[in-house]
Amino acid sequence: MSDSPSPLADPHIAFDASDGRRDIVVLGSTGSIGTQAIDLVLRNPDRFRVTALSAAGGRVGLLAEQARQLRVDTVAVAREDVVPALREALAQEYGNDSVPEILAGPDAATELAASACHTVLNGITGSIGLAPTLAALEAGRTLALANKESLIVGGPLVKAVAKPGQIIPVDSEHAALFQALAAGTRADVRKLVVTASGGPFRGRTRAELANVTPKDALAHPTWAMGPVITINSATLVNKGLEVIEAHLLYDIPFDRIEVVVHPQSYVHSMVEFTDGSTMAQATPPDMRGPIAIGIGWPERVPDAAPAFDWSKASAWEFFPLDTEAFPSVGLARQVGELGGTAPAVFNAANEECVDAFLAGRLPFNGIMDTVTQVVAEHGAPAAGTSLTVADVLEAETWARSRARETAEKFSEGRPAEARA
């Protein structure tokens, strides 16, 4: 472990805890995390009040409806071209009442993240969430972090501004680790065990994965998520990203973070302590539980999500990870150890490859083949250099371009029927 005084996410620290109703800013409100968070808030009006919402801009009708339901002060969209449609939708929702302020443009979410509130829930997908993450931390807000990419690509930047305990993780795995770690001290921890459902292709060999389709990959057996995260679950890239995130959040070395396949997705992760005890956090698959931890900690929100019916029989299975069919976790460990811009290259190249796969331009196995090649070409960061936001953006731009070029070569070498 490093010499840092406390990890970024520490269940023993109630960062800026408040006994009253908490003001929440929700970034990515029309996505999966955002919509479930709003459901939770609407069911607990005595605990939470949403003051502002941000979204990319693809679902202005839903955004306007959310704004009316929550009576927010401000609405933000990344796409400036949808402002007229958003203004019209808000007018229809609010009628004769005053509509909220509208912010628009690529920096709108970042501006909201620094606004007056208790907690910022960052539910944005992708590395574009980095700037809002930094803004929330610099403004002294509690950060409920569902946007793992911002921590992964900008780890040193986040660690430089975050205070101990300022981040509450919202990923189900990291919320599970967060809760399990409350059972002991950091010195008691031997190992973090991150569980993986195995995705829709658990048990298949690499050869059997060669011709799977986007439809196959989007059919996740236990979770309902957006397309990028669902494909990342199918390749287990998501689990590789979570290993890097666990290292950064909890200050545990990579060689003490293990991945195990658990198809039922009941146990969300575990902590093994030095006395041989293992603490597991378990709930039925439902993201409202982790979201409630993110925005409510150190208090728990009653009935945030369903509980188990222990009167019914159930079987819980655990399997070792197949590293040959799913090399993504091993590659993620490598880029995590390299540090610098390597994680940003890994993440950006993967996002491009997922787009290419969904568009039929890249085979399933080609996703990790391409990412591996791009990471290898990028190489190790220069020794003694410090990371900047500009470094991250430059590395991502290069990685996306190189991934597109490499994916195109994969596509050119495939039979026409395979590209259809």
C-alpha angles and dihedrals in degrees: 000000000000126000093253111132094236137351121265090250112042122164090200091064120072098200110211092336116196128202094201133066110305124230110224132194112204117205114194093022098168094052128087096274093042096051092048091047090053090050088054093048094048089053092050107041091153091060106037141032122186110218100178141014133201131189139165092252104248095112106040093158092058091043091053091048091051091049091054094045091051099033091224125188097223139025123194133192129186093214112073092192092069095056094099091051091046092049090051092047091050091049090053092048097045100037109187094352122102112270122225124263114273123220120187139184139056092299097048096096090047090054091051091048090062095046124112110286142109100243136019114206106204105201095156115131118231138013091303083085092072097087094049090047091054092044093053093048094046089050090055097247125148105251118217097197121206092145098086092172093069091058094042098050095037102032098140091043092052093045090051094060105027119096119220110283094007093121122068110189119228101187105109092237096050094042086054092051089046091056095042091050089061087074094072148004126275089255089059094058118104101166144356114223114201114197125217127194089217089234124238094314102054110148096020122123123232090257091053090053094057097094105029114134132225088253089056092047094048092056098091112185100219114011134060106214142147119285098258094050091043092054089045088055090051092053092036088234084127089061091049090053089049091054089056090045092050090052092052097042099045103026093234119146118251093245089063095052114087132185121215128180115239110173098193093059091216097122105056097191141322142222120216114206129207093255091062096259119133121203114204126190112212136180135141110277104280126129095210089081095058090041090054090052089049097053100028107040131162085028123059122229111232115240092359090149138000119284129215121277098227092188088075125074119244137171123222117198133191127193136178118256116263099228094182096057092036110034094162097096093053092048091049090054089053095051090043090055091046092052121175111084095336094097090049090052091048093050097043094047090050093051090053092047092050089054090049092049093049089050092051094247097113134039119238095253088046089070094070094032089058095043091049091052093048092048090049092051091049091055128185121329118256112270117255096016121131121223122246132183088248089056091053094048093047092049091048093050091051093045093050093049093046092046091053091050093048093045090052090056090052089051094048090055095052126091114260092246090055091055094049 
